[in-house]
Amino acid sequence: MHGLARGVGAVLLSLVPVALSLAAAWGLRAGRRAGWFAALAMSAVSLVATGAAVGILSLLNPAGLERVGERFALAAGLAVGVPFAVVVALVLTRHRFAVRSGRRPARRFWVTISASFAGVLLVWGVVAAVSGTLGLGLGLWTTFGRFLAVLLPAGLARGLPRPGPHAPGVMSLIDQWAGVAFWAVVIVALLVLLHAAHHGDDGDSIRFRKLLHAPGGGTLGFLGTWQDVRHWVAADRDGAVAYRLIGEVALTVADPVCAPGREGEIVDGFLRFCDRRGWTPIFYSIHDTTLAVLHARGWQSVAIGEETIVRLPGLDFSGGRWKRVRQALAKADRAGIGAVWTRWEDIPPEMAAQIEVLSEHWVAEKALPELGFTLGGLAELKDPDVALAGRRRVRRPAGDHQLAAELAGRDAGGLDAGLHAPRRRGDGRDHGLSDRHRRAAHAR
């Protein structure tokens, strides 16, 4: 059984270069700079190790070539030429791998690798000293060379002092499995680093909010300020795209936010941004202008819904067609329902507590989960740029004001873009409250 363990450890250690190469290839596919460094390091090490193994330098003179024969020299040249070609290709295309993981993931990677190396070295050194394996006559470099021979695959440990045979015990197990444990940590840490996404800085989110107050962005641009939304900002800082990253799919939440006429330029910039990262972009909830830009670039589209925009200026409930609306408004007045505009930071604590209780009660009664992605929820109501229209019931004659429900509308650059997050008590009825809110919005 001990011999089997030694064999398994040696086999797994020999597979380390393959595993590292696969991880680096995955990073290259995603355009990762860390993957480029890993691939370059692996190719350089393979070039040096293969060249040393076949004695490529001795084949450069006629005497060495005559000694080994032309067939071996050709095979040796091919063995060295492949990693050399990969190194050259990586150097020439380094600008294509510009996706960085950020300083924090990179720092975490190097700390993990250093701690793992130090831990394995400490355990190996202590056990070797206690077991008497090192001996008293070995120097520092010889001892470190033996440790590297344990850590590296056999093909890369050529020329290093190999540890002698040990009797079955702790030292033998450490000699066989220390390298496997170390490289397992390295591979996992590398995969975590390659998977880490650079979210950009807070300046991108702040810039996106500022751009929303300028023309552009459509009526759904405010969705880009919600939680779990990332932002790509153009180099000139005058255009942006809000998106959610789901796996390797970048799903936009609205039209590009930019000045009219720049939609094509911003779309192209965002597409290049996704292409460098190996992401698949999908434009969701866009309007005709962006749709025309994408159609001109050969994209296909499918209609998922229609948007109704109520122009508040000039809105009037007169005429026969609005008779039922006027009746609903009168009914709401008789029921003592009033509407008040405010913001979350300005409402009294007791009203904030009512809204939170209503929200929890409302969601608990629904058979389906809350559609926060499209309608918003309690977290979006707390945004300082969101204006709340609270439906307030007045109990007469005591004058006790109790919140019946609430609705939020965002004023984005002078355009009322609705954030509809309705909440009502279980015993509450509408009483024409939606129409009352339209009238309240018009008055505002």
C-alpha positions in Angstrom: 0.0 0.0 0.0 2.9 2.4 0.8 4.4 1.7 -2.6 1.1 2.5 -4.3 0.9 5.8 -2.4 4.3 6.7 -3.6 3.4 5.9 -7.2 0.2 7.9 -7.1 2.0 10.9 -5.7 4.7 10.8 -8.4 2.0 10.4 -11.1 0.0 13.3 -9.8 3.1 15.5 -9.6 4.0 14.7 -13.2 0.5 16.0 -14.2 1.1 19.4 -12.7 2.4 21.1 -15.9 -0.6 19.8 -17.8 -3.0 21.2 -15.2 -1.2 24.6 -15.1 -1.3 24.7 -18.9 -5.0 24.1 -19.0 -5.7 26.8 -16.4 -3.5 29.2 -18.3 -5.3 28.3 -21.6 -8.7 29.1 -19.9 -7.3 32.4 -18.8 -6.1 33.2 -22.3 -9.5 32.4 -23.7 -11.1 35.0 -21.3 -8.4 37.6 -22.3 -6.9 37.6 -18.8 -3.6 39.2 -18.2 -2.9 36.7 -15.4 -3.6 33.8 -17.8 -1.0 35.4 -20.2 1.6 35.6 -17.5 0.9 32.0 -16.5 1.1 30.8 -20.1 4.3 32.7 -20.7 5.9 31.3 -17.5 4.9 27.7 -18.4 6.2 28.0 -22.0 9.5 29.5 -20.8 10.0 26.8 -18.2 9.1 24.1 -20.8 11.6 25.7 -23.3 14.4 25.7 -20.8 13.7 22.2 -19.4 13.3 20.6 -22.8 16.4 22.3 -24.1 18.4 21.1 -21.2 17.0 17.6 -21.5 17.9 17.1 -25.1 21.1 19.1 -24.9 20.1 21.5 -27.5 23.2 23.6 -27.1 25.5 20.7 -28.0 23.5 20.2 -31.2 24.5 23.6 -32.5 28.0 22.4 -33.5 28.8 19.7 -36.2 30.5 17.4 -33.7 27.4 17.1 -31.5 25.1 16.7 -34.5 27.2 13.9 -35.9 27.3 12.2 -32.5 23.5 12.0 -32.0 22.3 11.7 -35.7 20.1 13.9 -37.8 16.9 12.2 -36.8 17.4 12.9 -33.1 18.5 16.4 -33.8 15.3 17.0 -35.8 13.1 15.6 -33.0 15.0 17.7 -30.5 14.6 20.9 -32.6 10.8 20.3 -32.8 10.6 19.7 -29.1 12.3 23.0 -28.4 10.7 24.8 -31.2 7.1 24.4 -30.1 7.5 26.2 -26.7 9.7 28.8 -28.3 7.0 29.5 -30.9 4.4 29.8 -28.1 6.6 32.3 -26.2 7.1 34.4 -29.3 3.3 34.3 -30.1 2.5 35.3 -26.5 4.9 38.2 -26.6 3.6 39.5 -29.9 -0.1 39.3 -28.8 0.3 40.5 -25.3 -1.9 43.6 -25.9 -4.9 41.2 -26.5 -4.8 40.0 -22.9 -5.6 43.2 -21.0 -8.3 42.0 -18.6 -6.9 42.5 -15.1 -8.3 40.9 -12.0 -7.6 43.8 -9.7 -5.0 44.4 -7.0 -6.8 42.7 -4.2 -7.2 39.3 -6.0 -3.6 39.5 -7.2 -2.4 40.2 -3.7 -4.5 37.4 -2.3 -3.0 35.0 -4.9 0.6 35.9 -4.0 0.0 35.7 -0.3 -1.6 32.3 -0.7 1.3 31.0 -2.8 3.9 32.3 -0.4 2.1 31.0 2.7 1.7 27.6 1.1 5.4 27.4 0.1 6.5 28.5 3.5 4.2 26.0 5.2 5.4 23.1 3.1 9.0 24.1 3.6 8.5 24.4 7.4 6.8 21.0 7.7 9.4 19.3 5.5 12.3 20.8 7.3 11.0 20.0 10.8 10.2 16.4 9.9 13.5 16.0 8.1 15.5 17.4 11.0 13.7 15.2 13.6 14.0 12.1 11.5 17.7 12.7 10.9 17.3 12.6 7.1 19.3 15.7 6.4 22.4 14.9 8.3 24.9 17.3 9.8 27.2 17.7 6.8 24.7 19.1 4.4 25.0 22.8 3.5 22.1 25.2 3.2 21.9 25.1 -0.6 22.1 21.3 -0.7 19.3 21.1 1.8 17.2 23.6 -0.2 18.0 21.7 -3.4 16.6 18.5 -1.9 13.5 20.4 -0.9 13.0 21.7 -4.5 13.6 18.2 -5.8 10.7 17.0 -3.6 8.5 20.0 -4.8 9.1 19.8 -8.6 8.0 17.2 -11.1 10.8 14.8 -12.0 11.2 16.4 -15.5 12.0 19.8 -13.9 14.1 18.5 -11.0 16.9 17.3 -13.3 20.3 18.1 -11.7 18.9 18.6 -8.2 20.0 16.3 -5.3 17.3 13.7 -4.9 16.4 12.4 -1.5 17.5 8.9 -0.8 15.1 6.0 -0.1 13.3 6.2 3.2 11.7 3.6 5.4 7.9 3.8 5.4 6.9 6.6 7.7 6.1 10.3 7.9 9.2 11.5 6.0 8.5 9.2 3.1 4.9 10.4 2.8 6.0 14.0 3.0 8.6 13.5 0.3 6.0 12.0 -2.0 3.0 14.3 -1.3 4.4 17.7 -0.3 4.8 18.7 -4.0 1.2 17.5 -4.8 -0.2 19.5 -1.9 1.7 22.7 -2.8 0.8 22.6 -6.5 -2.8 21.8 -5.7 -3.0 25.1 -3.7 -1.2 26.9 -6.6 -3.7 25.6 -9.2 -6.8 26.5 -7.1 -5.4 29.9 -6.3 -4.7 30.5 -10.0 -8.2 29.5 -11.0 -9.6 31.9 -8.4 -7.4 34.7 -9.7 -8.5 34.0 -13.3 -12.1 34.0 -12.3 -11.9 37.2 -10.3 -13.5 40.1 -12.2 -12.4 43.6 -11.9 -15.5 45.5 -11.0 -14.1 48.9 -11.8 -13.9 51.7 -9.2 -16.7 53.7 -7.6 -16.0 56.5 -10.0 -17.7 54.5 -12.8 -20.9 54.3 -10.8 -20.8 57.9 -9.8 -20.1 58.9 -13.4 -23.0 56.8 -14.6 -25.4 58.6 -12.2 -24.2 61.9 -13.5 -24.7 60.9 -17.1 -28.3 59.9 -16.3 -29.2 63.5 -15.7 -28.0 64.4 -19.2 -30.0 63.6 -22.4 -29.7 59.9 -23.3 -30.1 56.7 -21.5 -33.8 56.1 -22.4 -36.7 55.8 -19.9 -35.1 52.8 -18.2 -31.6 54.1 -17.6 -32.2 54.4 -13.9 -32.2 50.5 -13.7 -28.5 50.9 -14.0 -28.2 52.3 -10.5 -29.7 49.2 -8.8 -27.8 46.6 -6.9 -25.6 44.0 -8.6 -25.3 46.2 -11.7 -21.9 46.9 -13.2 -20.9 49.8 -15.4 -18.7 50.2 -18.4 -17.7 53.8 -19.0 -16.2 55.1 -22.3 -12.6 56.4 -22.4 -13.9 60.0 -22.7 -16.2 59.5 -19.7 -19.2 60.8 -21.8 -20.9 57.5 -22.4 -21.7 54.4 -20.3 -23.5 51.0 -20.4 -25.0 49.3 -17.3 -25.0 45.5 -17.3 -25.3 42.5 -15.2 -22.7 39.7 -15.5 -24.3 36.3 -15.4 -21.7 33.6 -15.9 -20.0 34.8 -19.1 -23.0 36.7 -20.4 -23.1 40.5 -20.1 -26.8 41.4 -20.0 -27.4 45.2 -20.4 -30.3 46.6 -18.4 -31.2 49.5 -20.7 -30.0 51.6 -23.6 -26.5 53.1 -23.6 -26.3 56.4 -21.6 -24.8 59.0 -23.9 -25.6 62.0 -25.9 -28.0 61.5 -28.9 -26.1 60.3 -32.0 -23.3 58.5 -30.1 -25.2 55.3 -29.6 -23.2 53.4 -32.3 -19.8 54.5 -30.9 -20.8 53.5 -27.3 -22.2 50.2 -28.5 -19.0 49.4 -30.4 -16.9 50.3 -27.3 -18.9 48.0 -25.1 -18.7 45.2 -27.6 -14.9 45.4 -27.7 -14.9 45.5 -23.9 -16.9 42.2 -23.8 -14.9 40.6 -26.6 -11.6 41.2 -24.7 -13.1 39.4 -21.7 -14.6 36.5 -23.6 -18.1 37.6 -22.6 -21.3 37.3 -24.7 -23.2 40.6 -24.7 -26.9 40.7 -24.8 -28.8 44.0 -25.1 -32.0 43.9 -23.1 -34.7 46.5 -22.6 -33.5 48.8 -25.4 -35.5 51.2 -27.6 -35.6 51.9 -31.3 -32.5 54.0 -31.5 -30.2 51.3 -30.0 -32.1 48.6 -31.9 -31.4 50.3 -35.2 -27.7 50.5 -34.3 -27.5 46.8 -33.6 -29.5 45.8 -36.7 -27.0 47.8 -38.8 -24.3 45.5 -37.3 -26.1 42.3 -38.2 -27.7 41.6 -34.9 -31.1 39.9 -34.5 -33.8 40.9 -32.0 -37.0 39.7 -30.5 -39.7 41.8 -28.9 -40.3 41.0 -25.2 -42.8 43.7 -24.3 -44.1 47.2 -24.8 -43.6 50.3 -22.7 -46.4 52.8 -21.9 -45.3 56.3 -21.2 -47.8 58.7 -19.6 -46.9 62.3 -20.5 -47.9 64.2 -17.4 -48.0 67.8 -18.8 -51.4 68.3 -20.2 -52.9 65.2 -18.6 -56.6 65.8 -18.0 -59.3 63.4 -16.7 -62.2 65.3 -18.3 -64.5 63.7 -20.9 -66.6 60.7 -21.0 -63.8 58.2 -21.4 -62.4 59.3 -18.0 -65.7 58.9 -16.1 -64.7 55.8 -14.3 -61.4 57.3 -13.3 -63.1 60.3 -11.9 -65.4 58.0 -10.0 -62.4 56.1 -8.6 -60.8 59.3 -7.5 -64.0 60.5 -5.7 -64.2 57.1 -4.0 -60.7 57.4 -2.8 -61.5 60.9 -1.4 -64.5 59.5 0.5 -62.3 56.6 1.9 -59.8 59.2 3.2 -56.9 58.1 1.1 -54.3 60.8 0.5 -51.0 60.9 -1.4 -47.8 62.5 -0.2 -44.4 62.9 -2.1 -41.3 62.4 -0.1 -37.9 60.6 0.0 -36.8 57.7 2.1 -34.3 59.8 4.1 -37.1 62.4 4.8 -39.9 60.1 6.0 -40.5 59.6 9.8 -39.1 56.5 11.4 -42.6 55.1 12.1 -43.6 55.4 8.5 -40.3 53.7 7.4 -41.1 50.9 9.8 -44.6 50.6 8.2 -43.1 50.4 4.7 -40.7 47.6 5.7 -43.5 45.6 7.4 -45.7 46.1 4.4 -43.0 45.0 2.1 -42.3 41.8 4.0 -46.0 41.0 4.3 -46.6 41.7 0.6 -43.8 39.5 -0.6 -44.8 36.7 1.8 -48.3 36.6 0.4 -47.1 36.2 -3.2 -46.8 32.8 -4.8 -43.9 34.0 -7.0 -40.7 35.7 -5.9 -40.4 39.4 -6.1 -39.5 40.7 -9.5 -36.8 43.0 -8.3 -34.9 42.8 -11.6 -37.6 44.7 -13.5 -39.8 46.3 -10.8 -37.5 47.1 -8.0 -37.9 46.5 -4.3 -37.3 48.0 -0.9 -33.6 48.5 -1.5 -34.2 50.6 -4.6 -36.7 52.8 -2.6 -33.9 53.9 -0.3 -32.0 55.5 -3.1 -31.7 59.2 -2.5 -32.6 59.9 -6.1 -35.9 58.1 -5.8 -39.0 60.1 -4.9 -41.7 58.1 -2.9 -45.4 58.7 -3.4 -47.0 57.3 -0.2 -50.7 56.4 -0.1 -51.9 57.4 3.3 -55.2 56.6 4.9 -56.6 59.1 7.3 -58.8 57.6 10.0 -61.6 60.0 11.0 -62.3 61.6 13.3 -59.1 60.9 15.2 -56.9 61.9 12.3 -54.6 58.9 12.7 -52.4 58.8 9.6 -51.7 55.2 8.6 -49.7 54.2 5.4 -51.8 52.1 3.1 -49.2 51.5 0.3 -46.4 53.2 -1.5 -45.2 53.9 -5.0 -41.8 55.2 -6.2 -41.0 57.3 -9.2 -37.5 58.5 -10.2 -36.9 61.9 -11.7 -34.1 61.2 -14.2 -33.0 64.4 -16.0 -36.6 65.8 -15.8 -38.2 62.6 -17.1 -40.4 60.7 -14.6 -39.3 57.1 -15.0 -41.5 54.9 -13.0 -40.1 52.5 -10.4 -43.3 50.6 -9.5 -42.9 48.8 -6.1 -46.5 48.6 -4.9 -47.2 47.5 -1.3 -50.7 47.3 0.3 -52.0 45.8 3.5 -53.8 42.5 3.2 -57.2 44.2 4.0 -56.6 47.2 1.8 -58.3 47.9 -1.5 -57.2 50.1 -4.4 -59.9 52.7 -4.2 -58.6 54.2 -7.4 -55.2 54.9 -5.8 -53.2 54.4 -9.1 -55.3 57.2 -10.7 -54.8 59.3 -7.6 -51.0 58.9 -7.9 -51.2 60.0 -11.5 -53.0 63.1 -10.5 -50.5 63.6 -7.6 -47.6 63.2 -10.0 -49.1 65.7 -12.4 -49.5 68.2 -9.6 -45.9 67.7 -8.5 
